Amino acid sequence: MYRTKHADPIQRILAAYGQGPGLISALETYVKTVEDNARRDGQVDVAKEVCIGLHNGPPKGVMCSSCHDAEVNAPMMMNVEAEIEMAKERK
């Protein structure tokens, strides 16, 4: 009969609070919870898709390309710097 999964919780809220400011507050809380969950789930889904393309490990979240490059290149830069120091010490 209803088109979304929200009909049952909304009916329970209406039955519990009736008319008045309590109803508005309860509905606002429900909507905020649904929004927060959707936002979190969306970020996790996007992070999974991004991470599938970048590495095999679990998603670390969405990051900009500069942060990603810094994270990926940091170990390589440390190796290069160590090799430069070793070469300087040899001279």
Secondary structure, DSSP 8 states (H G I E B T S, - for coil): --SSTTHHHHHHHHHHH-SSHHHHHHHHHHHHHHHHHHHHHHHHHHHHHHHHHH-SS-------HHHHHHHHHHHHHHHHHHHHHHHHHH-
